[in-house]
Amino acid sequence: MAQQIAVSGIEGKLEVNEDGELIYAKSGLETEVLTADEAIRRWPAAASDIRRALKILD
C-alpha cells in the first residue's frame, strides 16, 4: 500500500510505494518516479518525512 508524504507548497502529491519508489503525481496524467535523493534535493524541507516513509518499509 502506498504511503502519502505531506510536502507543503507542491502541486500534486508525493507517495512511496511498496517497492520503495517515490511517485510524484502532478495530475492524473503526469507522474514521475524519483529516487529518495532526487526527492530530497527537490523538496529539502520534506527530507525527514521522506526518510521516515522509506524506513517504515524496511
trRosetta pair geometry for C-beta under 8 A, 3 or more apart (Angstrom, degrees):
i j d omega theta_ij theta_ji phi_ij phi_ji
1 18 6.8 81 22 -64 30 102
2 15 4.3 27 172 168 119 132
2 16 6.7 164 -155 79 72 37
2 17 4.7 -35 -98 -102 90 65
2 18 7.3 -84 -71 -27 54 70
2 23 7.2 -46 -137 37 136 127
3 15 6.4 154 75 -157 36 79
3 16 5.3 -13 58 57 92 89
3 53 5.2 -173 96 -148 127 107
3 56 6.8 41 -13 74 170 144
4 13 5.9 -43 -140 -178 110 120
4 14 7.1 110 -160 80 64 52
4 15 5.0 -44 -97 -96 54 87
5 14 4.6 -48 62 99 102 103
5 15 6.6 171 5 -101 81 29
5 16 6.4 64 -34 -15 116 95
5 22 7.8 -26 14 -138 141 102
5 46 6.3 95 150 -180 117 128
5 49 5.1 131 -161 137 101 113
5 50 5.9 46 -152 -87 160 61
5 53 5.2 -80 -81 -34 110 155
6 46 7.5 -164 93 -123 52 114
6 49 6.4 -107 54 -157 72 160
7 10 4.7 23 104 8 112 128
7 14 5.3 46 -1 17 129 131
7 43 5.0 -20 -149 -167 133 157
7 45 7.5 121 -149 81 79 96
7 46 4.4 -35 -107 -68 94 151
7 49 7.3 -165 -74 74 73 144
8 45 7.1 -57 48 108 95 140
8 46 8.0 172 20 -66 65 103
9 45 8.0 63 31 50 127 144
10 13 7.9 138 102 -90 117 22
10 14 6.9 40 83 -26 160 108
10 24 7.9 -90 172 -151 144 111
10 43 6.7 -39 -56 -92 130 133
11 26 6.3 38 105 -150 95 77
12 24 6.3 75 113 174 135 77
12 25 5.1 -166 -173 96 113 56
12 26 4.2 -87 -64 -118 148 31
12 27 6.6 -88 -96 -46 107 43
12 30 7.9 -91 -97 87 144 100
13 24 7.6 -177 92 -149 39 50
13 25 5.3 -1 55 55 82 100
14 22 6.4 -4 -171 -175 97 99
14 23 7.3 159 -154 82 48 48
14 24 5.1 -14 -102 -102 79 76
14 25 7.9 -173 -79 21 33 68
14 39 6.8 118 -155 -146 137 125
14 43 7.4 -108 -43 21 163 157
14 46 7.4 86 64 146 156 163
14 50 7.8 -47 140 -95 137 96
15 22 7.3 162 84 -154 39 53
15 23 5.0 -16 64 60 90 97
15 25 7.4 16 9 -2 106 107
16 20 6.6 -13 -174 -143 104 34
16 21 7.1 161 -152 79 59 36
16 22 5.5 -30 -95 -96 74 66
16 23 7.6 162 -95 15 23 77
16 50 7.5 132 -57 -150 125 65
16 53 4.5 144 16 138 142 123
16 54 6.0 -138 -144 -74 158 65
16 57 7.0 -112 138 -41 126 129
17 20 7.3 -55 72 13 66 17
17 21 5.1 -3 39 56 107 88
17 23 6.1 52 -29 -12 107 120
18 57 7.1 150 -153 -130 40 114
20 54 6.1 62 -143 -137 90 91
20 57 5.5 176 -83 108 85 167
21 33 5.3 -28 -178 -154 121 105
21 34 7.8 126 -178 55 72 45
22 33 7.1 126 73 -164 55 52
22 34 4.5 -46 83 69 111 90
22 35 7.1 63 26 161 112 5
22 36 6.4 131 -25 -83 131 51
22 38 7.7 -170 64 71 132 98
22 39 4.7 -55 128 -51 166 146
22 50 7.0 -1 -102 -145 139 109
23 31 5.9 -10 -172 -171 94 117
23 32 7.4 156 -155 79 48 46
23 33 6.0 -23 -99 -102 68 65
23 34 7.7 175 -84 20 19 80
24 31 6.6 155 82 -158 51 62
24 32 4.6 -8 58 57 103 96
24 34 5.9 41 -11 -9 112 122
24 39 7.3 173 -53 -108 117 100
25 28 7.5 28 -179 -91 115 27
25 30 7.2 126 -163 88 53 61
25 31 4.8 -21 -102 -103 68 92
26 30 4.1 -32 57 96 111 117
26 31 7.1 -163 15 -84 74 37
26 32 7.6 54 -22 -5 101 98
27 30 4.8 53 41 30 87 98
34 38 4.2 -135 -165 88 99 121
34 39 4.6 120 118 -55 137 88
34 42 7.3 -71 -141 9 156 139
35 38 4.7 98 51 5 77 102
35 39 7.1 -146 90 -3 40 87
36 39 5.8 -59 -149 39 31 110
36 40 6.2 29 155 -18 67 109
36 50 6.0 144 -149 151 86 119
36 51 7.3 83 -166 -86 129 62
36 54 5.9 -3 -97 -60 133 157
37 40 5.8 -56 -144 38 30 109
37 41 6.3 31 157 -19 65 106
38 41 5.9 -55 -149 36 29 110
38 42 6.3 23 155 -15 64 110
39 42 5.8 -60 -147 40 30 109
39 43 6.2 -29 172 36 68 100
39 46 7.5 -72 153 91 98 117
39 50 5.4 164 111 -126 126 149
40 43 7.0 -79 -130 67 23 63
40 44 6.2 55 173 -104 66 55
40 46 7.6 -138 -113 82 55 76
40 47 4.6 60 -137 -109 101 90
40 50 5.8 -142 -74 63 85 154
40 51 7.9 43 -85 -46 125 91
41 44 7.0 7 -137 -65 20 86
43 46 4.3 6 130 27 116 116
43 47 7.6 -176 106 -49 71 61
43 50 7.7 134 81 -43 108 130
44 47 5.6 -7 -163 -36 50 113
46 49 4.8 -58 -168 47 77 115
46 50 5.6 82 130 -30 90 99
47 50 5.7 -57 -146 35 29 111
47 51 6.3 24 159 -14 66 107
48 51 5.8 -54 -145 40 32 109
48 52 6.1 35 155 -23 65 108
49 52 5.6 -54 -144 36 30 114
49 53 6.4 31 157 -20 64 105
50 53 6.0 -55 -150 34 28 109
50 54 6.5 23 154 -13 63 108
51 54 5.8 -59 -149 40 32 109
51 55 6.2 34 153 -24 67 107
52 55 5.7 -53 -145 34 30 113
52 56 6.7 40 154 -27 62 99
53 56 5.9 -47 -156 22 32 116
53 57 7.5 36 147 -21 58 99
54 57 5.8 -49 -165 23 41 115
54 58 7.6 48 144 -28 64 96
55 58 5.7 -42 -162 15 46 116
